[in-house]
Protein backbone atom coordinates (compact mmCIF):
# COMPACT_ATOMS: atom_id res chain seq x y z
CA UNK A 1 0.00 0.00 0.00
CA UNK A 2 2.77 2.42 0.92
CA UNK A 3 4.28 2.27 -2.55
CA UNK A 4 1.19 4.05 -3.92
CA UNK A 5 0.69 6.34 -0.92
CA UNK A 6 4.18 7.85 -0.93
CA UNK A 7 4.41 11.61 -1.40
CA UNK A 8 7.26 12.20 -3.88
CA UNK A 9 9.08 15.39 -2.95
CA UNK A 10 11.49 16.37 -5.73
CA UNK A 11 13.59 19.49 -5.28
CA UNK A 12 14.48 21.30 -8.48
CA UNK A 13 16.69 24.35 -8.91
CA UNK A 14 13.86 26.87 -8.77
CA UNK A 15 10.84 25.09 -7.29
CA UNK A 16 9.50 22.12 -5.35
CA UNK A 17 6.63 19.99 -6.62
CA UNK A 18 4.67 17.56 -4.40
CA UNK A 19 2.75 14.65 -5.91
CA UNK A 20 0.79 11.92 -4.18
CA UNK A 21 -1.05 8.67 -4.59
CA UNK A 22 -4.53 8.36 -6.13
CA UNK A 23 -5.91 6.96 -2.87
CA UNK A 24 -6.36 9.09 0.20
CA UNK A 25 -8.45 9.16 3.32
CA UNK A 26 -10.54 12.21 4.13
CA UNK A 27 -9.88 14.22 7.25
CA UNK A 28 -12.24 13.79 10.16
CA UNK A 29 -12.67 17.46 11.02
CA UNK A 30 -16.31 18.43 11.31
CA UNK A 31 -18.19 21.67 10.71
CA UNK A 32 -21.67 20.21 10.92
CA UNK A 33 -24.00 22.35 13.06
CA UNK A 34 -27.42 20.78 12.54
CA UNK A 35 -30.39 21.87 14.64
CA UNK A 36 -29.17 23.92 17.58
CA UNK A 37 -30.87 23.64 20.99
CA UNK A 38 -33.47 26.32 21.72
CA UNK A 39 -31.71 27.79 24.75
CA UNK A 40 -32.47 31.01 26.60
CA UNK A 41 -29.36 31.25 28.77
CA UNK A 42 -26.95 28.38 28.09
CA UNK A 43 -26.66 24.73 27.10
CA UNK A 44 -24.14 21.92 27.40
CA UNK A 45 -24.04 18.53 25.74
CA UNK A 46 -22.22 15.72 24.02
CA UNK A 47 -22.22 14.88 20.31
CA UNK A 48 -20.94 11.75 18.60
CA UNK A 49 -19.87 12.03 14.95
CA UNK A 50 -19.18 9.10 12.63
CA UNK A 51 -18.00 8.92 9.03
CA UNK A 52 -16.81 6.04 6.85
CA UNK A 53 -14.81 6.29 3.62
CA UNK A 54 -13.45 3.57 1.33
CA UNK A 55 -10.55 3.95 -1.10
CA UNK A 56 -9.34 1.54 -3.78
CA UNK A 57 -6.74 1.98 -6.50
CA UNK A 58 -8.38 1.58 -9.92
CA UNK A 59 -5.41 -0.10 -11.59
CA UNK A 60 -4.61 -2.30 -8.56
CA UNK A 61 -7.72 -3.26 -6.51
CA UNK A 62 -5.53 -5.17 -4.03
CA UNK A 63 -4.46 -1.80 -2.63
CA UNK A 64 -7.26 -0.37 -0.53
CA UNK A 65 -8.09 1.54 2.66
CA UNK A 66 -11.25 1.93 4.73
CA UNK A 67 -11.30 4.88 7.15
CA UNK A 68 -13.60 5.11 10.16
CA UNK A 69 -13.70 8.58 11.71
CA UNK A 70 -15.21 8.78 15.20
CA UNK A 71 -15.35 11.69 17.61
CA UNK A 72 -17.05 12.54 20.89
CA UNK A 73 -17.49 16.27 21.22
CA UNK A 74 -18.22 18.26 24.34
CA UNK A 75 -20.08 21.35 23.21
CA UNK A 76 -21.90 24.19 24.86
CA UNK A 77 -23.27 27.66 24.36
CA UNK A 78 -24.21 30.71 26.35
CA UNK A 79 -26.11 33.92 25.65
CA UNK A 80 -24.36 37.20 26.34
CA UNK A 81 -27.06 39.83 26.62
CA UNK A 82 -29.88 39.73 24.06
CA UNK A 83 -27.83 39.88 20.87
CA UNK A 84 -24.79 37.65 21.33
CA UNK A 85 -24.15 33.95 21.80
CA UNK A 86 -20.87 32.09 22.23
CA UNK A 87 -20.34 28.38 21.54
CA UNK A 88 -17.37 26.09 22.15
CA UNK A 89 -16.53 22.65 20.72
CA UNK A 90 -14.00 20.26 22.29
CA UNK A 91 -13.60 17.04 20.25
CA UNK A 92 -11.89 13.76 21.13
CA UNK A 93 -11.10 11.48 18.17
CA UNK A 94 -10.74 7.72 18.05
CA UNK A 95 -10.23 6.87 14.40
CA UNK A 96 -9.43 3.64 12.60
CA UNK A 97 -7.86 2.89 9.23
CA UNK A 98 -7.88 -0.62 7.77
CA UNK A 99 -5.79 -1.16 4.63
CA UNK A 100 -3.78 -3.87 2.91
CA UNK A 101 -0.83 -3.06 5.20
CA UNK A 102 -2.82 -3.53 8.43
CA UNK A 103 -4.79 -1.45 10.93
CA UNK A 104 -3.96 1.86 12.64
CA UNK A 105 -6.02 3.55 15.38
CA UNK A 106 -5.02 7.19 15.98
CA UNK A 107 -6.80 8.88 18.86
CA UNK A 108 -6.57 11.93 21.07
CA UNK A 109 -7.85 15.42 21.85
CA UNK A 110 -8.65 17.35 18.68
CA UNK A 111 -8.58 21.06 17.87
CA UNK A 112 -10.80 23.20 20.11
CA UNK A 113 -13.10 25.71 18.39
CA UNK A 114 -14.74 28.83 19.85
CA UNK A 115 -17.49 30.56 17.86
CA UNK A 116 -19.29 33.85 18.50
CA UNK A 117 -22.49 34.98 16.78
CA UNK A 118 -24.48 38.22 16.66
CA UNK A 119 -28.26 38.27 16.21
CA UNK A 120 -28.84 40.48 13.18
CA UNK A 121 -32.61 40.36 13.58
CA UNK A 122 -35.36 38.48 15.41
CA UNK A 123 -38.93 38.98 14.24
CA UNK A 124 -42.01 37.45 15.86
CA UNK A 125 -45.47 37.62 14.32
CA UNK A 126 -48.54 35.51 13.63
CA UNK A 127 -50.47 34.13 10.67
CA UNK A 128 -54.17 34.76 10.11
CA UNK A 129 -54.75 31.41 11.79
CA UNK A 130 -52.80 32.65 14.82
CA UNK A 131 -49.79 30.39 14.28
CA UNK A 132 -46.66 32.05 15.65
CA UNK A 133 -44.07 33.10 13.08
CA UNK A 134 -40.53 33.30 14.47
CA UNK A 135 -37.62 34.38 12.27
CA UNK A 136 -33.96 34.80 13.30
CA UNK A 137 -30.61 35.49 11.61
CA UNK A 138 -27.26 35.03 13.35
CA UNK A 139 -23.86 35.91 11.85
CA UNK A 140 -20.45 35.45 13.40
CA UNK A 141 -16.99 34.02 13.36
CA UNK A 142 -14.57 32.03 15.43
CA UNK A 143 -11.16 30.50 15.87
CA UNK A 144 -9.87 26.93 15.91
CA UNK A 145 -6.84 26.37 18.12
CA UNK A 146 -4.08 23.79 17.38
CA UNK A 147 -4.70 21.73 20.53
CA UNK A 148 -4.73 18.44 18.60
CA UNK A 149 -1.45 16.76 17.57
CA UNK A 150 0.00 17.07 14.06
CA UNK A 151 2.86 14.56 13.97
CA UNK A 152 3.40 14.08 10.22
CA UNK A 153 6.56 15.23 8.45
CA UNK A 154 5.66 16.18 4.85
CA UNK A 155 9.38 16.24 3.92
CA UNK A 156 9.78 12.57 4.83
CA UNK A 157 9.57 10.43 1.68
CA UNK A 158 7.61 7.76 3.60
CA UNK A 159 4.87 10.20 4.64
CA UNK A 160 1.61 9.55 2.79
CA UNK A 161 -1.57 11.51 2.15
CA UNK A 162 -3.27 8.96 4.37
CA UNK A 163 -0.82 9.91 7.15
CA UNK A 164 -1.63 13.60 6.64
CA UNK A 165 -5.41 13.08 6.64
CA UNK A 166 -5.24 10.79 9.68
CA UNK A 167 -3.81 13.57 11.86
CA UNK A 168 -5.94 14.48 14.86
CA UNK A 169 -5.15 18.19 14.51
CA UNK A 170 -4.17 20.51 11.67
CA UNK A 171 -1.23 22.04 13.55
CA UNK A 172 -2.48 25.50 12.60
CA UNK A 173 -4.61 28.33 13.94
CA UNK A 174 -7.68 28.43 11.69
CA UNK A 175 -10.60 30.85 11.39
CA UNK A 176 -14.33 30.40 10.86
CA UNK A 177 -17.15 32.44 9.37
CA UNK A 178 -20.66 31.36 10.30
CA UNK A 179 -24.27 32.14 9.44
CA UNK A 180 -27.49 30.66 10.85
CA UNK A 181 -31.06 31.39 9.73
CA UNK A 182 -34.19 29.88 11.26
CA UNK A 183 -37.85 30.30 10.36
CA UNK A 184 -40.69 28.61 12.21
CA UNK A 185 -44.41 28.85 11.49
CA UNK A 186 -46.41 27.06 14.13
CA UNK A 187 -44.87 23.61 14.53
CA UNK A 188 -43.02 23.63 11.20
CA UNK A 189 -39.64 25.17 10.61
CA UNK A 190 -36.60 25.65 8.39
CA UNK A 191 -33.00 25.78 9.57
CA UNK A 192 -30.22 26.96 7.22
CA UNK A 193 -26.58 27.14 8.26
CA UNK A 194 -23.35 28.01 6.43
CA UNK A 195 -19.85 27.64 7.85
CA UNK A 196 -16.56 28.45 6.14
CA UNK A 197 -13.21 27.48 7.69
CA UNK A 198 -10.10 29.35 6.60
CA UNK A 199 -7.01 27.25 7.28
CA UNK A 200 -3.51 28.67 7.71
CA UNK A 201 -0.08 27.13 7.11
CA UNK A 202 1.25 25.05 10.01
CA UNK A 203 4.83 24.79 11.27
CA UNK A 204 5.55 21.98 8.80
CA UNK A 205 4.68 24.35 5.91
CA UNK A 206 1.57 22.29 5.17
CA UNK A 207 -1.88 23.81 4.66
CA UNK A 208 -5.16 21.95 4.63
CA UNK A 209 -7.71 23.19 2.11
CA UNK A 210 -10.37 25.66 3.24
CA UNK A 211 -13.70 23.99 3.98
CA UNK A 212 -17.26 25.11 3.18
CA UNK A 213 -20.20 23.35 4.83
CA UNK A 214 -23.85 24.28 4.17
CA UNK A 215 -27.06 22.62 5.35
CA UNK A 216 -30.77 23.23 4.83
CA UNK A 217 -33.07 21.27 7.16
CA UNK A 218 -36.87 21.22 7.33
CA UNK A 219 -38.53 19.94 10.50
CA UNK A 220 -41.97 19.48 12.04
CA UNK A 221 -42.46 19.50 15.81
CA UNK A 222 -45.07 17.13 17.22
CA UNK A 223 -45.90 18.08 20.83
CA UNK A 224 -47.25 15.70 23.44
CA UNK A 225 -47.61 16.40 27.16
CA UNK A 226 -44.37 18.16 28.21
CA UNK A 227 -42.35 16.67 25.37
CA UNK A 228 -42.03 16.88 21.61
CA UNK A 229 -40.71 14.88 18.68
CA UNK A 230 -39.37 16.64 15.59
CA UNK A 231 -38.59 14.54 12.50
CA UNK A 232 -36.42 16.43 10.04
CA UNK A 233 -35.19 16.13 6.48
CA UNK A 234 -32.63 18.18 4.63
CA UNK A 235 -29.80 18.64 2.21
CA UNK A 236 -26.10 19.14 2.89
CA UNK A 237 -23.16 20.33 0.81
CA UNK A 238 -19.45 20.22 1.68
CA UNK A 239 -16.52 21.47 -0.38
CA UNK A 240 -12.87 21.18 0.64
CA UNK A 241 -10.20 23.00 -1.35
CA UNK A 242 -6.92 21.37 -2.38
CA UNK A 243 -4.22 21.00 0.28
CA UNK A 244 -0.82 22.62 -0.31
CA UNK A 245 2.75 21.95 0.80
CA UNK A 246 5.32 24.74 0.55
CA UNK A 247 2.74 26.70 -1.50
CA UNK A 248 2.42 23.87 -4.03
CA UNK A 249 -0.89 22.08 -4.48
CA UNK A 250 -1.01 18.44 -3.40
CA UNK A 251 -2.65 16.27 -6.05
CA UNK A 252 -5.63 14.07 -5.17
CA UNK A 253 -6.64 16.27 -2.23
CA UNK A 254 -9.75 18.42 -2.14
CA UNK A 255 -13.29 17.12 -2.47
CA UNK A 256 -16.98 17.93 -2.64
CA UNK A 257 -20.03 15.95 -1.59
CA UNK A 258 -23.79 16.46 -1.53
CA UNK A 259 -25.85 14.56 1.03
CA UNK A 260 -29.46 13.94 2.01
CA UNK A 261 -29.95 14.39 5.76
CA UNK A 262 -32.65 12.53 7.71
CA UNK A 263 -33.04 12.67 11.47
CA UNK A 264 -35.24 13.01 14.52
CA UNK A 265 -35.11 15.16 17.65
CA UNK A 266 -36.68 14.38 21.04
CA UNK A 267 -37.20 17.10 23.65
CA UNK A 268 -38.36 16.57 27.22
CA UNK A 269 -38.43 19.80 29.24
CA UNK A 270 -34.77 20.94 29.19
CA UNK A 271 -33.31 17.69 27.88
CA UNK A 272 -32.77 17.08 24.17
CA UNK A 273 -31.82 13.91 22.30
CA UNK A 274 -31.27 13.59 18.58
CA UNK A 275 -29.71 11.63 15.76
CA UNK A 276 -29.37 11.87 12.00
CA UNK A 277 -27.82 10.16 9.03
CA UNK A 278 -26.16 11.88 6.07
CA UNK A 279 -26.35 9.86 2.86
CA UNK A 280 -24.23 10.86 -0.17
CA UNK A 281 -26.05 11.46 -3.45
CA UNK A 282 -23.12 13.02 -5.34
CA UNK A 283 -19.43 13.11 -4.50
CA UNK A 284 -15.92 13.64 -5.87
CA UNK A 285 -12.86 12.40 -3.96
CA UNK A 286 -9.42 11.50 -5.38
CA UNK A 287 -10.67 11.24 -8.95
CA UNK A 288 -13.36 8.77 -7.93
CA UNK A 289 -11.07 6.34 -6.12
CA UNK A 290 -12.31 7.35 -2.65
CA UNK A 291 -15.98 7.26 -1.69
CA UNK A 292 -17.94 8.41 1.33
CA UNK A 293 -20.20 5.58 2.50
CA UNK A 294 -22.05 7.26 5.38
CA UNK A 295 -21.99 10.03 7.96
CA UNK A 296 -24.01 10.21 11.15
CA UNK A 297 -24.40 12.19 14.36
CA UNK A 298 -26.03 11.64 17.78
CA UNK A 299 -26.33 14.13 20.63
CA UNK A 300 -27.64 14.74 24.12
CA UNK A 301 -28.01 18.32 25.40
CA UNK A 302 -29.27 20.11 28.46
CA UNK A 303 -30.63 23.62 27.91
CA UNK A 304 -31.61 26.47 30.23
C-alpha positions in Angstrom: 0.0 0.0 0.0 2.8 2.4 0.9 4.3 2.3 -2.5 1.2 4.0 -3.9 0.7 6.3 -0.9 4.2 7.9 -0.9 4.4 11.6 -1.4 7.3 12.2 -3.9 9.1 15.4 -3.0 11.5 16.4 -5.7 13.6 19.5 -5.3 14.5 21.3 -8.5 16.7 24.4 -8.9 13.9 26.9 -8.8 10.8 25.1 -7.3 9.5 22.1 -5.3 6.6 20.0 -6.6 4.7 17.6 -4.4 2.8 14.7 -5.9 0.8 11.9 -4.2 -1.1 8.7 -4.6 -4.5 8.4 -6.1 -5.9 7.0 -2.9 -6.4 9.1 0.2 -8.5 9.2 3.3 -10.5 12.2 4.1 -9.9 14.2 7.3 -12.2 13.8 10.2 -12.7 17.5 11.0 -16.3 18.4 11.3 -18.2 21.7 10.7 -21.7 20.2 10.9 -24.0 22.4 13.1 -27.4 20.8 12.5 -30.4 21.9 14.6 -29.2 23.9 17.6 -30.9 23.6 21.0 -33.5 26.3 21.7 -31.7 27.8 24.8 -32.5 31.0 26.6 -29.4 31.3 28.8 -26.9 28.4 28.1 -26.7 24.7 27.1 -24.1 21.9 27.4 -24.0 18.5 25.7 -22.2 15.7 24.0 -22.2 14.9 20.3 -20.9 11.7 18.6 -19.9 12.0 15.0 -19.2 9.1 12.6 -18.0 8.9 9.0 -16.8 6.0 6.9 -14.8 6.3 3.6 -13.5 3.6 1.3 -10.6 3.9 -1.1 -9.3 1.5 -3.8 -6.7 2.0 -6.5 -8.4 1.6 -9.9 -5.4 -0.1 -11.6 -4.6 -2.3 -8.6 -7.7 -3.3 -6.5 -5.5 -5.2 -4.0 -4.5 -1.8 -2.6 -7.3 -0.4 -0.5 -8.1 1.5 2.7 -11.2 1.9 4.7 -11.3 4.9 7.1 -13.6 5.1 10.2 -13.7 8.6 11.7 -15.2 8.8 15.2 -15.4 11.7 17.6 -17.0 12.5 20.9 -17.5 16.3 21.2 -18.2 18.3 24.3 -20.1 21.3 23.2 -21.9 24.2 24.9 -23.3 27.7 24.4 -24.2 30.7 26.4 -26.1 33.9 25.6 -24.4 37.2 26.3 -27.1 39.8 26.6 -29.9 39.7 24.1 -27.8 39.9 20.9 -24.8 37.7 21.3 -24.2 34.0 21.8 -20.9 32.1 22.2 -20.3 28.4 21.5 -17.4 26.1 22.1 -16.5 22.6 20.7 -14.0 20.3 22.3 -13.6 17.0 20.3 -11.9 13.8 21.1 -11.1 11.5 18.2 -10.7 7.7 18.1 -10.2 6.9 14.4 -9.4 3.6 12.6 -7.9 2.9 9.2 -7.9 -0.6 7.8 -5.8 -1.2 4.6 -3.8 -3.9 2.9 -0.8 -3.1 5.2 -2.8 -3.5 8.4 -4.8 -1.4 10.9 -4.0 1.9 12.6 -6.0 3.5 15.4 -5.0 7.2 16.0 -6.8 8.9 18.9 -6.6 11.9 21.1 -7.8 15.4 21.8 -8.7 17.4 18.7 -8.6 21.1 17.9 -10.8 23.2 20.1 -13.1 25.7 18.4 -14.7 28.8 19.9 -17.5 30.6 17.9 -19.3 33.8 18.5 -22.5 35.0 16.8 -24.5 38.2 16.7 -28.3 38.3 16.2 -28.8 40.5 13.2 -32.6 40.4 13.6 -35.4 38.5 15.4 -38.9 39.0 14.2 -42.0 37.5 15.9 -45.5 37.6 14.3 -48.5 35.5 13.6 -50.5 34.1 10.7 -54.2 34.8 10.1 -54.7 31.4 11.8 -52.8 32.6 14.8 -49.8 30.4 14.3 -46.7 32.0 15.7 -44.1 33.1 13.1 -40.5 33.3 14.5 -37.6 34.4 12.3 -34.0 34.8 13.3 -30.6 35.5 11.6 -27.3 35.0 13.3 -23.9 35.9 11.8 -20.5 35.4 13.4 -17.0 34.0 13.4 -14.6 32.0 15.4 -11.2 30.5 15.9 -9.9 26.9 15.9 -6.8 26.4 18.1 -4.1 23.8 17.4 -4.7 21.7 20.5 -4.7 18.4 18.6 -1.4 16.8 17.6 0.0 17.1 14.1 2.9 14.6 14.0 3.4 14.1 10.2 6.6 15.2 8.5 5.7 16.2 4.8 9.4 16.2 3.9 9.8 12.6 4.8 9.6 10.4 1.7 7.6 7.8 3.6 4.9 10.2 4.6 1.6 9.5 2.8 -1.6 11.5 2.2 -3.3 9.0 4.4 -0.8 9.9 7.1 -1.6 13.6 6.6 -5.4 13.1 6.6 -5.2 10.8 9.7 -3.8 13.6 11.9 -5.9 14.5 14.9 -5.1 18.2 14.5 -4.2 20.5 11.7 -1.2 22.0 13.5 -2.5 25.5 12.6 -4.6 28.3 13.9 -7.7 28.4 11.7 -10.6 30.9 11.4 -14.3 30.4 10.9 -17.1 32.4 9.4 -20.7 31.4 10.3 -24.3 32.1 9.4 -27.5 30.7 10.8 -31.1 31.4 9.7 -34.2 29.9 11.3 -37.9 30.3 10.4 -40.7 28.6 12.2 -44.4 28.8 11.5 -46.4 27.1 14.1 -44.9 23.6 14.5 -43.0 23.6 11.2 -39.6 25.2 10.6 -36.6 25.7 8.4 -33.0 25.8 9.6 -30.2 27.0 7.2 -26.6 27.1 8.3 -23.4 28.0 6.4 -19.8 27.6 7.8 -16.6 28.4 6.1 -13.2 27.5 7.7 -10.1 29.4 6.6 -7.0 27.3 7.3 -3.5 28.7 7.7 -0.1 27.1 7.1 1.2 25.0 10.0 4.8 24.8 11.3 5.6 22.0 8.8 4.7 24.3 5.9 1.6 22.3 5.2 -1.9 23.8 4.7 -5.2 21.9 4.6 -7.7 23.2 2.1 -10.4 25.7 3.2 -13.7 24.0 4.0 -17.3 25.1 3.2 -20.2 23.4 4.8 -23.9 24.3 4.2 -27.1 22.6 5.3 -30.8 23.2 4.8 -33.1 21.3 7.2 -36.9 21.2 7.3 -38.5 19.9 10.5 -42.0 19.5 12.0 -42.5 19.5 15.8 -45.1 17.1 17.2 -45.9 18.1 20.8 -47.3 15.7 23.4 -47.6 16.4 27.2 -44.4 18.2 28.2 -42.4 16.7 25.4 -42.0 16.9 21.6 -40.7 14.9 18.7 -39.4 16.6 15.6 -38.6 14.5 12.5 -36.4 16.4 10.0 -35.2 16.1 6.5 -32.6 18.2 4.6 -29.8 18.6 2.2 -26.1 19.1 2.9 -23.2 20.3 0.8 -19.4 20.2 1.7 -16.5 21.5 -0.4 -12.9 21.2 0.6 -10.2 23.0 -1.4 -6.9 21.4 -2.4 -4.2 21.0 0.3 -0.8 22.6 -0.3 2.7 22.0 0.8 5.3 24.7 0.5 2.7 26.7 -1.5 2.4 23.9 -4.0 -0.9 22.1 -4.5 -1.0 18.4 -3.4 -2.7 16.3 -6.0 -5.6 14.1 -5.2 -6.6 16.3 -2.2 -9.8 18.4 -2.1 -13.3 17.1 -2.5 -17.0 17.9 -2.6 -20.0 15.9 -1.6 -23.8 16.5 -1.5 -25.9 14.6 1.0 -29.5 13.9 2.0 -29.9 14.4 5.8 -32.6 12.5 7.7 -33.0 12.7 11.5 -35.2 13.0 14.5 -35.1 15.2 17.7 -36.7 14.4 21.0 -37.2 17.1 23.6 -38.4 16.6 27.2 -38.4 19.8 29.2 -34.8 20.9 29.2 -33.3 17.7 27.9 -32.8 17.1 24.2 -31.8 13.9 22.3 -31.3 13.6 18.6 -29.7 11.6 15.8 -29.4 11.9 12.0 -27.8 10.2 9.0 -26.2 11.9 6.1 -26.3 9.9 2.9 -24.2 10.9 -0.2 -26.1 11.5 -3.4 -23.1 13.0 -5.3 -19.4 13.1 -4.5 -15.9 13.6 -5.9 -12.9 12.4 -4.0 -9.4 11.5 -5.4 -10.7 11.2 -8.9 -13.4 8.8 -7.9 -11.1 6.3 -6.1 -12.3 7.4 -2.7 -16.0 7.3 -1.7 -17.9 8.4 1.3 -20.2 5.6 2.5 -22.1 7.3 5.4 -22.0 10.0 8.0 -24.0 10.2 11.1 -24.4 12.2 14.4 -26.0 11.6 17.8 -26.3 14.1 20.6 -27.6 14.7 24.1 -28.0 18.3 25.4 -29.3 20.1 28.5 -30.6 23.6 27.9 -31.6 26.5 30.2 
